[in-house]
Amino acid sequence: MDRLRIQGGRPLNGVIQIGGAKNAALPLMAASLLTDNTLALGNLPHVADIATMIELLVELGVEVSMNGQSTDMSRANRGSEGRLLLLSARNLVSGTAPYDLVRKMRASVLVLGPLLARAGRARVSMPGGCAIGPRPVDLHVAGLRRLGAEISLRDGYIEARAPGGLTGAAIMLPKVSVGATENLMMAACLARGETTITNAACEPEVLDLAHCLIKMGACIEGAGTDSVWVSGVDRLGGAKHKVLPDRIETATYAIAAAITGGTLDLIGTRLDLIRAVADKFRAVGIELTIRENGVRVQHVGNRLEAVNIQTRPYPGFPTDMQAQMMALMTVTEGVSIITENIFENRFMHVTELARMGADISVKGNSAMVRGVSRLRGAPVMATDLRASVSLLLAGLAAEGETVVNRLYHLDRGYERVEEKLAACGAVVERIC
């Protein structure tokens, strides 16, 4: 099992290329199931979750190629930025998303809506809980039932049928859910009549999916707001679409600059994607400057200031940045309160940060972080994707050596992270 070894205490300076958003790419790939024409996606990140989705789509019968190259997404084959992934679901051979693939990545449930809308049936394994708490699919199921699907839960699978096709309906989500919004929006594209999704997720990734679906011939309005309107069409065609930049990767590397006292130019991204995070960064003492094709990040002043954080659905502070922000708060001046409102069990990185000298106490869904003058390197263990990178960030700031174990979590969402950091002055290596 791979590990990452970091010698901390060195400022990062240089240029880092930001990749496409994993959380946008996954539903876009699932959207290929809605058409028998080719969907071409550019700017995909070369990370493990993309490889898992490719495996799943191939299992269903989708032909996948990458500019005529192999779709092997192993580390040795992750190279050039922005290669074009071509997906053709002309001949679907299966409507079953098996447990062995779905258990690797919860986003696999995004094939449920497109399969049901296009083929009239789908059988998708129930995704289990994960380290940051259960994320049930009841909102997906309830919404699809509103569209006329017959759904049963049997032997650990969601079995859905719509032999006569889906019919548009008014859907009120009782809780904001990005995945449910995306699944229902895709299914509604091929439903008869009009569908409204109220209390929809507003994330940029939802809007990016809508932009691609519109290119494919869908009729969608209101995406990016809490009320989405879809008028069903008979069929969708192919399209070419570039995945938007990864806002979480952008903000993560911004923290890498700040926590080490360096300056980084983040290329291929946009400041407007991280407004809520940027507001907190400025309060901490991090300067953000729009540059050509990117953002410059640098720490201004002698010490970073503590700030309070509450995670909220977009446009609030994203839960996917909570762990990284906590790592930054461990070395700030003062006390910060970090409240997690989205997922339970998303403070499991606290005990690992404490091993490095962080002063953190947890009560319920809030953590009190008292800044310390320095962190100390230590062996630590990642529990999930964002926890893994928070430990990496802490290791960059710590005195001595830090070893991050269970690196497969990091590989799910960050591409060539050690190479990017090393090019900017970090002493970091992967131990295979």
Secondary structure as a PSIPRED ss2 file (coil, helix, strand):
# PSIPRED VFORMAT (PSIPRED V4.0)

   1 M C   1.000  0.000  0.000
   2 D C   1.000  0.000  0.000
   3 R E   0.000  0.000  1.000
   4 L E   0.000  0.000  1.000
   5 R E   0.000  0.000  1.000
   6 I E   0.000  0.000  1.000
   7 Q E   0.000  0.000  1.000
   8 G C   1.000  0.000  0.000
   9 G C   1.000  0.000  0.000
  10 R C   1.000  0.000  0.000
  11 P C   1.000  0.000  0.000
  12 L C   1.000  0.000  0.000
  13 N E   0.000  0.000  1.000
  14 G E   0.000  0.000  1.000
  15 V E   0.000  0.000  1.000
  16 I E   0.000  0.000  1.000
  17 Q E   0.000  0.000  1.000
  18 I C   1.000  0.000  0.000
  19 G C   1.000  0.000  0.000
  20 G E   0.000  0.000  1.000
  21 A C   1.000  0.000  0.000
  22 K H   0.000  1.000  0.000
  23 N H   0.000  1.000  0.000
  24 A H   0.000  1.000  0.000
  25 A H   0.000  1.000  0.000
  26 L H   0.000  1.000  0.000
  27 P H   0.000  1.000  0.000
  28 L H   0.000  1.000  0.000
  29 M H   0.000  1.000  0.000
  30 A H   0.000  1.000  0.000
  31 A H   0.000  1.000  0.000
  32 S H   0.000  1.000  0.000
  33 L H   0.000  1.000  0.000
  34 L H   0.000  1.000  0.000
  35 T C   1.000  0.000  0.000
  36 D C   1.000  0.000  0.000
  37 N C   1.000  0.000  0.000
  38 T E   0.000  0.000  1.000
  39 L E   0.000  0.000  1.000
  40 A E   0.000  0.000  1.000
  41 L E   0.000  0.000  1.000
  42 G E   0.000  0.000  1.000
  43 N C   1.000  0.000  0.000
  44 L C   1.000  0.000  0.000
  45 P C   1.000  0.000  0.000
  46 H C   1.000  0.000  0.000
  47 V C   1.000  0.000  0.000
  48 A H   0.000  1.000  0.000
  49 D H   0.000  1.000  0.000
  50 I H   0.000  1.000  0.000
  51 A H   0.000  1.000  0.000
  52 T H   0.000  1.000  0.000
  53 M H   0.000  1.000  0.000
  54 I H   0.000  1.000  0.000
  55 E H   0.000  1.000  0.000
  56 L H   0.000  1.000  0.000
  57 L H   0.000  1.000  0.000
  58 V H   0.000  1.000  0.000
  59 E H   0.000  1.000  0.000
  60 L H   0.000  1.000  0.000
  61 G C   1.000  0.000  0.000
  62 V C   1.000  0.000  0.000
  63 E E   0.000  0.000  1.000
  64 V E   0.000  0.000  1.000
  65 S E   0.000  0.000  1.000
  66 M E   0.000  0.000  1.000
  67 N C   1.000  0.000  0.000
  68 G C   1.000  0.000  0.000
  69 Q E   0.000  0.000  1.000
  70 S C   1.000  0.000  0.000
  71 T C   1.000  0.000  0.000
  72 D C   1.000  0.000  0.000
  73 M C   1.000  0.000  0.000
  74 S C   1.000  0.000  0.000
  75 R H   0.000  1.000  0.000
  76 A H   0.000  1.000  0.000
  77 N H   0.000  1.000  0.000
  78 R C   1.000  0.000  0.000
  79 G C   1.000  0.000  0.000
  80 S C   1.000  0.000  0.000
  81 E C   1.000  0.000  0.000
  82 G C   1.000  0.000  0.000
  83 R C   1.000  0.000  0.000
  84 L C   1.000  0.000  0.000
  85 L E   0.000  0.000  1.000
  86 L E   0.000  0.000  1.000
  87 L E   0.000  0.000  1.000
  88 S E   0.000  0.000  1.000
  89 A C   1.000  0.000  0.000
  90 R C   1.000  0.000  0.000
  91 N C   1.000  0.000  0.000
  92 L C   1.000  0.000  0.000
  93 V C   1.000  0.000  0.000
  94 S C   1.000  0.000  0.000
  95 G C   1.000  0.000  0.000
  96 T E   0.000  0.000  1.000
  97 A E   0.000  0.000  1.000
  98 P C   1.000  0.000  0.000
  99 Y H   0.000  1.000  0.000
 100 D H   0.000  1.000  0.000
 101 L H   0.000  1.000  0.000
 102 V H   0.000  1.000  0.000
 103 R C   1.000  0.000  0.000
 104 K C   1.000  0.000  0.000
 105 M C   1.000  0.000  0.000
 106 R H   0.000  1.000  0.000
 107 A H   0.000  1.000  0.000
 108 S H   0.000  1.000  0.000
 109 V H   0.000  1.000  0.000
 110 L H   0.000  1.000  0.000
 111 V H   0.000  1.000  0.000
 112 L H   0.000  1.000  0.000
 113 G H   0.000  1.000  0.000
 114 P H   0.000  1.000  0.000
 115 L H   0.000  1.000  0.000
 116 L H   0.000  1.000  0.000
 117 A H   0.000  1.000  0.000
 118 R H   0.000  1.000  0.000
 119 A H   0.000  1.000  0.000
 120 G C   1.000  0.000  0.000
 121 R E   0.000  0.000  1.000
 122 A E   0.000  0.000  1.000
 123 R E   0.000  0.000  1.000
 124 V E   0.000  0.000  1.000
 125 S E   0.000  0.000  1.000
 126 M C   1.000  0.000  0.000
 127 P C   1.000  0.000  0.000
 128 G C   1.000  0.000  0.000
 129 G C   1.000  0.000  0.000
 130 C C   1.000  0.000  0.000
 131 A C   1.000  0.000  0.000
 132 I C   1.000  0.000  0.000
 133 G C   1.000  0.000  0.000
 134 P C   1.000  0.000  0.000
 135 R C   1.000  0.000  0.000
 136 P C   1.000  0.000  0.000
 137 V C   1.000  0.000  0.000
 138 D H   0.000  1.000  0.000
 139 L H   0.000  1.000  0.000
 140 H H   0.000  1.000  0.000
 141 V H   0.000  1.000  0.000
 142 A H   0.000  1.000  0.000
 143 G H   0.000  1.000  0.000
 144 L H   0.000  1.000  0.000
 145 R H   0.000  1.000  0.000
 146 R H   0.000  1.000  0.000
 147 L C   1.000  0.000  0.000
 148 G C   1.000  0.000  0.000
 149 A C   1.000  0.000  0.000
 150 E E   0.000  0.000  1.000
 151 I E   0.000  0.000  1.000
 152 S E   0.000  0.000  1.000
 153 L E   0.000  0.000  1.000
 154 R E   0.000  0.000  1.000
 155 D C   1.000  0.000  0.000
 156 G C   1.000  0.000  0.000
 157 Y E   0.000  0.000  1.000
 158 I E   0.000  0.000  1.000
 159 E E   0.000  0.000  1.000
 160 A E   0.000  0.000  1.000
 161 R E   0.000  0.000  1.000
 162 A C   1.000  0.000  0.000
 163 P C   1.000  0.000  0.000
 164 G C   1.000  0.000  0.000
 165 G C   1.000  0.000  0.000
 166 L C   1.000  0.000  0.000
 167 T E   0.000  0.000  1.000
 168 G C   1.000  0.000  0.000
 169 A C   1.000  0.000  0.000
 170 A E   0.000  0.000  1.000
 171 I E   0.000  0.000  1.000
 172 M E   0.000  0.000  1.000
 173 L C   1.000  0.000  0.000
 174 P C   1.000  0.000  0.000
 175 K C   1.000  0.000  0.000
 176 V C   1.000  0.000  0.000
 177 S C   1.000  0.000  0.000
 178 V H   0.000  1.000  0.000
 179 G H   0.000  1.000  0.000
 180 A H   0.000  1.000  0.000
 181 T H   0.000  1.000  0.000
 182 E H   0.000  1.000  0.000
 183 N H   0.000  1.000  0.000
 184 L H   0.000  1.000  0.000
 185 M H   0.000  1.000  0.000
 186 M H   0.000  1.000  0.000
 187 A H   0.000  1.000  0.000
 188 A H   0.000  1.000  0.000
 189 C C   1.000  0.000  0.000
 190 L C   1.000  0.000  0.000
 191 A C   1.000  0.000  0.000
 192 R E   0.000  0.000  1.000
 193 G C   1.000  0.000  0.000
 194 E E   0.000  0.000  1.000
 195 T E   0.000  0.000  1.000
 196 T E   0.000  0.000  1.000
 197 I E   0.000  0.000  1.000
 198 T E   0.000  0.000  1.000
 199 N C   1.000  0.000  0.000
 200 A C   1.000  0.000  0.000
 201 A C   1.000  0.000  0.000
 202 C C   1.000  0.000  0.000
 203 E C   1.000  0.000  0.000
 204 P H   0.000  1.000  0.000
 205 E H   0.000  1.000  0.000
 206 V H   0.000  1.000  0.000
 207 L H   0.000  1.000  0.000
 208 D H   0.000  1.000  0.000
 209 L H   0.000  1.000  0.000
 210 A H   0.000  1.000  0.000
 211 H H   0.000  1.000  0.000
 212 C H   0.000  1.000  0.000
 213 L H   0.000  1.000  0.000
 214 I H   0.000  1.000  0.000
 215 K H   0.000  1.000  0.000
 216 M C   1.000  0.000  0.000
 217 G C   1.000  0.000  0.000
 218 A C   1.000  0.000  0.000
 219 C E   0.000  0.000  1.000
 220 I E   0.000  0.000  1.000
 221 E E   0.000  0.000  1.000
 222 G C   1.000  0.000  0.000
 223 A C   1.000  0.000  0.000
 224 G C   1.000  0.000  0.000
 225 T C   1.000  0.000  0.000
 226 D C   1.000  0.000  0.000
 227 S E   0.000  0.000  1.000
 228 V E   0.000  0.000  1.000
 229 W E   0.000  0.000  1.000
 230 V E   0.000  0.000  1.000
 231 S E   0.000  0.000  1.000
 232 G C   1.000  0.000  0.000
 233 V C   1.000  0.000  0.000
 234 D C   1.000  0.000  0.000
 235 R C   1.000  0.000  0.000
 236 L C   1.000  0.000  0.000
 237 G C   1.000  0.000  0.000
 238 G C   1.000  0.000  0.000
 239 A E   0.000  0.000  1.000
 240 K E   0.000  0.000  1.000
 241 H E   0.000  0.000  1.000
 242 K E   0.000  0.000  1.000
 243 V C   1.000  0.000  0.000
 244 L C   1.000  0.000  0.000
 245 P E   0.000  0.000  1.000
 246 D C   1.000  0.000  0.000
 247 R H   0.000  1.000  0.000
 248 I H   0.000  1.000  0.000
 249 E H   0.000  1.000  0.000
 250 T H   0.000  1.000  0.000
 251 A H   0.000  1.000  0.000
 252 T H   0.000  1.000  0.000
 253 Y H   0.000  1.000  0.000
 254 A H   0.000  1.000  0.000
 255 I H   0.000  1.000  0.000
 256 A H   0.000  1.000  0.000
 257 A H   0.000  1.000  0.000
 258 A H   0.000  1.000  0.000
 259 I H   0.000  1.000  0.000
 260 T H   0.000  1.000  0.000
 261 G C   1.000  0.000  0.000
 262 G C   1.000  0.000  0.000
 263 T E   0.000  0.000  1.000
 264 L E   0.000  0.000  1.000
 265 D E   0.000  0.000  1.000
 266 L E   0.000  0.000  1.000
 267 I E   0.000  0.000  1.000
 268 G C   1.000  0.000  0.000
 269 T C   1.000  0.000  0.000
 270 R C   1.000  0.000  0.000
 271 L H   0.000  1.000  0.000
 272 D H   0.000  1.000  0.000
 273 L H   0.000  1.000  0.000
 274 I H   0.000  1.000  0.000
 275 R H   0.000  1.000  0.000
 276 A H   0.000  1.000  0.000
 277 V H   0.000  1.000  0.000
 278 A H   0.000  1.000  0.000
 279 D H   0.000  1.000  0.000
 280 K H   0.000  1.000  0.000
 281 F H   0.000  1.000  0.000
 282 R H   0.000  1.000  0.000
 283 A H   0.000  1.000  0.000
 284 V H   0.000  1.000  0.000
 285 G C   1.000  0.000  0.000
 286 I E   0.000  0.000  1.000
 287 E E   0.000  0.000  1.000
 288 L E   0.000  0.000  1.000
 289 T E   0.000  0.000  1.000
 290 I E   0.000  0.000  1.000
 291 R E   0.000  0.000  1.000
 292 E C   1.000  0.000  0.000
 293 N C   1.000  0.000  0.000
 294 G E   0.000  0.000  1.000
 295 V E   0.000  0.000  1.000
 296 R E   0.000  0.000  1.000
 297 V E   0.000  0.000  1.000
 298 Q E   0.000  0.000  1.000
 299 H E   0.000  0.000  1.000
 300 V C   1.000  0.000  0.000
 301 G C   1.000  0.000  0.000
 302 N C   1.000  0.000  0.000
 303 R C   1.000  0.000  0.000
 304 L C   1.000  0.000  0.000
 305 E E   0.000  0.000  1.000
 306 A C   1.000  0.000  0.000
 307 V C   1.000  0.000  0.000
 308 N C   1.000  0.000  0.000
 309 I E   0.000  0.000  1.000
 310 Q E   0.000  0.000  1.000
 311 T E   0.000  0.000  1.000
 312 R C   1.000  0.000  0.000
 313 P C   1.000  0.000  0.000
 314 Y C   1.000  0.000  0.000
 315 P C   1.000  0.000  0.000
 316 G C   1.000  0.000  0.000
 317 F E   0.000  0.000  1.000
 318 P C   1.000  0.000  0.000
 319 T H   0.000  1.000  0.000
 320 D H   0.000  1.000  0.000
 321 M H   0.000  1.000  0.000
 322 Q H   0.000  1.000  0.000
 323 A H   0.000  1.000  0.000
 324 Q H   0.000  1.000  0.000
 325 M H   0.000  1.000  0.000
 326 M H   0.000  1.000  0.000
 327 A H   0.000  1.000  0.000
 328 L H   0.000  1.000  0.000
 329 M H   0.000  1.000  0.000
 330 T C   1.000  0.000  0.000
 331 V C   1.000  0.000  0.000
 332 T C   1.000  0.000  0.000
 333 E E   0.000  0.000  1.000
 334 G C   1.000  0.000  0.000
 335 V E   0.000  0.000  1.000
 336 S E   0.000  0.000  1.000
 337 I E   0.000  0.000  1.000
 338 I E   0.000  0.000  1.000
 339 T E   0.000  0.000  1.000
 340 E C   1.000  0.000  0.000
 341 N C   1.000  0.000  0.000
 342 I C   1.000  0.000  0.000
 343 F C   1.000  0.000  0.000
 344 E C   1.000  0.000  0.000
 345 N C   1.000  0.000  0.000
 346 R C   1.000  0.000  0.000
 347 F C   1.000  0.000  0.000
 348 M C   1.000  0.000  0.000
 349 H C   1.000  0.000  0.000
 350 V H   0.000  1.000  0.000
 351 T H   0.000  1.000  0.000
 352 E H   0.000  1.000  0.000
 353 L H   0.000  1.000  0.000
 354 A H   0.000  1.000  0.000
 355 R H   0.000  1.000  0.000
 356 M C   1.000  0.000  0.000
 357 G C   1.000  0.000  0.000
 358 A C   1.000  0.000  0.000
 359 D E   0.000  0.000  1.000
 360 I E   0.000  0.000  1.000
 361 S E   0.000  0.000  1.000
 362 V E   0.000  0.000  1.000
 363 K E   0.000  0.000  1.000
 364 G C   1.000  0.000  0.000
 365 N C   1.000  0.000  0.000
 366 S E   0.000  0.000  1.000
 367 A E   0.000  0.000  1.000
 368 M E   0.000  0.000  1.000
 369 V E   0.000  0.000  1.000
 370 R E   0.000  0.000  1.000
 371 G C   1.000  0.000  0.000
 372 V C   1.000  0.000  0.000
 373 S C   1.000  0.000  0.000
 374 R C   1.000  0.000  0.000
 375 L C   1.000  0.000  0.000
 376 R E   0.000  0.000  1.000
 377 G C   1.000  0.000  0.000
 378 A C   1.000  0.000  0.000
 379 P E   0.000  0.000  1.000
 380 V E   0.000  0.000  1.000
 381 M E   0.000  0.000  1.000
 382 A C   1.000  0.000  0.000
 383 T C   1.000  0.000  0.000
 384 D C   1.000  0.000  0.000
 385 L H   0.000  1.000  0.000
 386 R H   0.000  1.000  0.000
 387 A H   0.000  1.000  0.000
 388 S H   0.000  1.000  0.000
 389 V H   0.000  1.000  0.000
 390 S H   0.000  1.000  0.000
 391 L H   0.000  1.000  0.000
 392 L H   0.000  1.000  0.000
 393 L H   0.000  1.000  0.000
 394 A H   0.000  1.000  0.000
 395 G H   0.000  1.000  0.000
 396 L H   0.000  1.000  0.000
 397 A H   0.000  1.000  0.000
 398 A C   1.000  0.000  0.000
 399 E E   0.000  0.000  1.000
 400 G C   1.000  0.000  0.000
 401 E E   0.000  0.000  1.000
 402 T E   0.000  0.000  1.000
 403 V E   0.000  0.000  1.000
 404 V E   0.000  0.000  1.000
 405 N E   0.000  0.000  1.000
 406 R C   1.000  0.000  0.000
 407 L C   1.000  0.000  0.000
 408 Y H   0.000  1.000  0.000
 409 H H   0.000  1.000  0.000
 410 L H   0.000  1.000  0.000
 411 D H   0.000  1.000  0.000
 412 R C   1.000  0.000  0.000
 413 G C   1.000  0.000  0.000
 414 Y C   1.000  0.000  0.000
 415 E C   1.000  0.000  0.000
 416 R C   1.000  0.000  0.000
 417 V H   0.000  1.000  0.000
 418 E H   0.000  1.000  0.000
 419 E H   0.000  1.000  0.000
 420 K H   0.000  1.000  0.000
 421 L H   0.000  1.000  0.000
 422 A H   0.000  1.000  0.000
 423 A C   1.000  0.000  0.000
 424 C C   1.000  0.000  0.000
 425 G C   1.000  0.000  0.000
 426 A C   1.000  0.000  0.000
 427 V E   0.000  0.000  1.000
 428 V E   0.000  0.000  1.000
 429 E E   0.000  0.000  1.000
 430 R E   0.000  0.000  1.000
 431 I E   0.000  0.000  1.000
 432 C C   1.000  0.000  0.000
